[in-house]
Amino acid sequence: MGAGLGRARRRGAAGRGGAGGRPGQPPDAADLALAGAVLAALRPVADRAMAHFFALMFLRHPELRAVFPAAMDGPREQLLRVLRECVRHGDDPAALRDRLGPLARRCRKYGVLSGHYASAADCLVEALARYGSGWDERAEAAWRRLLAPVARLLVEAAEEDARATPPWWQAEVVAHRQAAEGVAVLTLRPDQPYPFRAGQYAEVETPWWPRVWRPYSFGSAPRADGLLTLHVKAVPAGWVSNALVHRARAGDVLRLGAAEGGMTVDHASGQDLLCLGGGTGIGPIGALVEEVAEHGAAGRRVEVFYGARREAGLYRLAELRELAARHRWLTVRPVLSEQGPAGCPPAGELPEAVARQAPWHGFAAYLSGPAPMVRAGAAVLRRCGLPPGAIRHDLAEQQV
């Protein structure tokens, strides 16, 4: 490992110029295969390698340490996922740009500047050289050819974002309601106009856990008064979720990152919609329904499956049923995973209930809720014949 680090340092200048006889060239298939092999071999010590990367960055840029969270598990995991995405899409600049844009927006919240990205590439090479198996000149050249366009795309995305939006918004809590056991609905007033679409999400920071950001979807469509709604469930050991549910009150001020996510409706298509919302995942599903109602259904059907463990967890059912009573295009089907008293919805898992109502040919599916439910629902819909492109959720995006 030490020898690998020494080689990386000795060849630093040459490597940045593009070792391997192809200076300034983008990565080719051989480069990406070699970079992928390095990542695969790194798996047993990946956390240590990512920790070393951040240690080098904080050593060279001490100002960054103060704006990153004290617990760095999340950033280390996110960095590793981003590197895998870079290797997977390194030969497709458009796809790479799409995946790096959200990362650049998030890095702005942490005070990362354009000049930091070139330094990050050097620190990453040093970390890979120290912990990577089979590291040699070819591996370094491949990684430098991959990281050069990655750094450039991150700088471009950050600068483009900075021309349109601030790094974050201040948002005052104007209402806080306990909607169900362990579930709160927060209404927020941002300090300036906040652009978003129904189905999108934003990362949220609380004053009780500074520098710790967590993604939450919006529970309503854009409103004329500019207010935003979040549906939050307190999860075990969830620092931010427990603070938002049990501690936040009217008058508290949160910070919001820019809206992200592609789980939005194409109102021009008129395609029928199949919506699965489990637990607080009904927040963005309800927002999508509100947006369709505002724009007009244009002949489309909207089928909503709303799942919870017990009847008390269906805290938004009355509201959705009122919408369904006003709009014939909307059908709402409650599903409970535990059997309730007589008169309650039938028991069963949400994906199973959707499968029993198949086929869903021609529908666009939207899924939101706990990660296991989203994965199971997506698998069921694929088995029911929906193509992957017709199944939409932001689970993968929120993990990057």
N, C-alpha and C positions, 0 to 999 in steps of 0.2 A: 504493500500500500504506500509506504513512504517513498519507494522508488518511483511509483507512478506519479505522486505529487511532485517530486523533483523534476521528472521529465516535463510535466505540464508547466512548471514555472520556468524551466530553462528555455522552453520553446514558446513562451507566451507571445512574444512579438510575431514570430513566424506563424504561429497558429492563428492569430487574429487576422493575418493576411491571407489565410487559406492554405494550410499545409496540404500536401498531397498533389500539387501540380495543377490545381483548379482554383486559383485565387478569385474571389468575388463571385463564384458560380453558386447557383442554388443547389440544394441537395438532390442527388439522383436516387434511383431505387436502391443501389448498393449502399449509399450513405444511410438511408432510412432503415434498411435491414440491419446494418451494423449498429446504428443508434438503438434500435429496438432490442437487439441482442444484449447490449449493455444494460438497458433497463430491466430486461428479464433476469439477467444474472444478479442485478442489484437487489432483487426482491427481499432476500433474507435480512439485508442491512439497510433497506431503503429509508427507514425512519432516521437512522444515524446519519445517513448521507444528506438527507434534507436538513437535519439539525445543523450539520456542519456548514451547509450552504448559508443558512441564516446567520450562523455565528460569524462567518466571514463578512457577510453584508453589514451586520451591525458593528463589526470591528472597523470596517472602512467607512461606514456612514452611520456614526453613532446617533445622529438625529432621528433615524428611522426607528430605533428601538422604543422610543417613548410613545410612538403612535401604533405599534403593533400590540396585540393582547399579551398579557403575562403568560398565559398558557398557549403555547404555539402548536399544539396538536393539530388544530384545524388548518392553519396555514401550511403546515408540512404536508398534510394529506392532500390539500387542494393543489399544491405545487406538483406533487407526484402525478395527480390526475391530469393536470395541464400538460405535463411533459409527455404523457402517453398520447394525449390528443395531438400534440405537435408532431410526434413520430407518425401517428396514423394519417395525418392530413398534410404532412410536410411538402408533398408534391402538388398540392392543390391550394394556391394562394387565396382563392375566394373562400373556400371552406375554412382555411386557417384564420382568415380575417374575421369571419363570422364567430368563431369560437374564442378568439382573443379579445374581441371588442368588450364583452362583459367583464373580462379580467382587468382590462385597462381602466374601465370605469371604477371597479372596486379598488384598484390600487391607488386611484386618486384620493379615496377616502383616507388612506393611510399616509398621505403626504409623499407618495412616490413621484419623482420628477423624471422628465425625459432622460436626463443624464444618468440616472440610476440603472437604466436597462443594459447598457453596455457593460457596466461594472458587474451587474447580475450575471451576465453571460460568462465572464471570467471566473466569478466565484463558483458558478455551477460546474464549469469544467474542472476546477480544482477539487470540488467535492466528488465528482464522478471519478476523477483520477485517483483519489485517495481510497474510495470504497468500491469502485467498479472492478469486476473480475475481467481479466483479459484486456485491460486498458493498454493501448499502444498509440503510435503516431497516427495510424489509420483511424482509430476510434476518435481521437481528438479532432482530427480534420473533419470527420463526418459530423461530429456534434457542433463544431464551430460553423460549418456550412449550414446546419439546421438553425442554429441560434441567431445567426445574422439576420435572416428575414423575419424571424420571430420578434427580435428586438425592434426592428424597423416598423413592423406592423403594430406593435404595442405603442410605440411612440406616436405613430399616425393616428391610431384610435383614440389615445388619450388627448392629443391636441385637438382632434375634431370634436370630441366630447366637451372639452373645456370651452370651445367657442359657443356651445349651445346651453350648457347646464353647469350649475355649481357642483363642487365635490359632494355636497350633501345639503339637505334641507332641515331646518328646525321645524318641529311640528308639536304644537301644544295639544295635550289631551283635553278635549272639551266635554267628553262623556265617557263613562266607564260602567259597563253593565255586566253583571254575572248572568250569563245566558243559560248555563247548565253547570253541573258539578265540575269544577276545574276548568271551566271555559269562560272567557271574557270577550265581550265585543267592545272595542275601543273606537271612538270617533276622534279624529285628529284634524287640527287646522294648521296647514303648513304656512310658513312665514312668507311664501311667495308662490305664484302659480306652479302647480305640480302636474306635468303632463304624464298621462298613463292611459292604458286601455284596460277594459274589463278582461280578467284572466291573467293579468301580469302580477308580479310580486316586486317587493323591494327589501333590501337588507335594512335592519333596524338596530340602532344602538340605544341603550337606556343609560340614564345617569348613574345607575347603581352598578353597572358593569361596563365601565368605559373601555373602549377599543375592542369590545366583543360584539360582533355583528351577526345577526341571524336573519334568514329570509322568511318573510310572511307575505302571503297573497292578499290582495285587496278584496274586501268583502262586499263591495258595491261598485257599480259603474260610475264613471265620472259624473259629478253633480254640479249643478249651476252655482251652488254656494261654495264650491271648492273643497268641501270637507271630504275626508278619506275615512274608510272603515277597515279595521283589522279584526279577524277572528283568531283568537289565540287559545290553545290548550296547554295547560301546565303539564310538563312531562317530568318524570323523575330525574333529578340532578340537572334539570334544564335551567341554567342560570337566568337567561333572558326571558324564557317563557314564564317562569315562576314570578319574576319581577313584574312582568306585564299583567299577569292575572291577579296576583295577590298583593302587589305593592303599589302599582300605578294608580293615580287618582287624577281627577280633573285639576288642571293647572300645571301638572308635570310636563316637562318638555323632552321629547325624544329627538333623535336624529334619523333621517331617512336617506338612503342612497337613491340613485336614479332608478326608475322603473325598468324592469328587465322581464324577459320571457316572451315566448312566441305562442302561448296558448290562447290566441285571440281568434275571433270569428271573422271570416271573410263575408261581409254582408252582400257583396256583389254576386256571390255564387248561388245563393238560395238553397244550398245543400242542407238536408235534414241533419239535425244534431242529436247525438246520444251523449248524455252527460252523467258521469258517475262521481258523486261526492260523498266521501266517507268522513264522519266527524266534522272537524272544522274545515275540511276540504269543501264543504258546502258553501263556504264563503265565496271563492272565485266562481263556482258554478252558478250561485245565485246572481253574481255580478254579470255573468254572461247572459243569463236569462233577462235581466234588467236591460242590458244593452240591446238585445234582440227586440224586446218590447218597444224600446225607444226608437229604433231604426225602422221597425215594421218587419214582420216575419216573412213577407213576400212569398207566401205559399209554402214555406218550410214547416216541418214538424220538429218539435223539441221534446225529447223524452228524457226526463230526469229521474235517476235512481239515487235515492238519498238513504245512506246507510248509517246506522249507529248500533251500539251494543244493546242499549235499552231504550224504551220509549222516551224517557226524559232527555236523552241525548239528541232527539230530533227537534232541537230548539228553533229551527227555522221552518218547520213544516207548515205551520199555520200561515206564515207569510207567503210561502210558495203556493199553497193551495188557493189563497186569495188571488194570486196572479193567474193561476190556472182557471179560476172561475171567470176571470175577465177575458182570457185569451184561449180560444178553442184549440190553437195550435200547440198548447203546452200540456203535457201529461206529467204528473209527479207520482212516483211510486216509492213509498217508504219501505225500508228493509231493516229488520232487526237481526243481529247475529245470535241473540239469546231469546228464547221463547218468553213472551210476556203473557199477561192475563188475557182473557177472552176479549175479542174486539181489537186487539193489537195487530199490527202488520205481521204477515207470516215470517217465521224465523228462517235464517239461512245466511250464508255469506253473500256479500254484495255481488261479486263476480258471477256466482252461481245463479243468482236471481236474474242477472242480465242475460246469461246464456239460455235460461229457460224461455225467454221472450224472443230469441233469435228466430229468423235471420235479421241481420242489420245491414244488408247490402245497400250501398249508396249513402250511408250515414258517415258523417265525420264525428269521431268520438273524442270526448274531452274527459280526462280523469284527474281528480285531485283528492288528496287524503294521505293517510299513512303510507309510507313507502311499500310495505308488503302488499297492501291492497292495490296500489297503483300497478305494481309489477304483475300481480295475479290477474287483475282486470285486463291489462294489456295482452297477457298471454291468452286469456279466454277469448278476447275479441279477435285475435289472430286466428285462433282455432275456428271461430265462427265465420271466417272468410274475409274480415276486414284487412286491407293491405296496410303494412306498417305506416305508410305515409298518411293514412286517414286516422291514425291514433295519436292524439296529442296530449302531452303532459310536460311539465317542466322539471321532473325529478332529476334528470341528468344534468340540466343546466344549473340547478341550485346546488349541485354537488361539485361543480367545477370551481 
